[in-house]
Amino acid sequence: LPDWSLRSRKLVAKEHRKAFDSLCLLLTRNLWLERNGRVFRNTSRPPVSLVETIFDLSSL
């Protein structure tokens, strides 16, 4: 993911890079939390629920 985000960041207009960086961090954090839930607590959410959470958080 870091390689992808660094390459993609160069394609984003400078005035939108902070938002892009925030979105990358939001995605990474939520995927990591989901992974931890699956590995350590044996819980998982449906992918649609995870996507909805990310969309909701991104609109804050």
Steps between C-alpha positions, in 0.01 A plus 500: 500500500775756572648459150158538342413808704831670423465436127135603498566812707708642218195480272284702741488879465699673774193665651341156553801313639415554867157349442657212307749437781219502755300252295800267471551510877130442560499197270817357649382544859160343440643207307751446782226511765295249300802274466563516875138412568525195277835383637469573872127507574376259234245757383439644159268743334353464153700695242201727435496599866870583492457713188203681654704577811784641291259714297333628816832590659627666184205739495583642844 
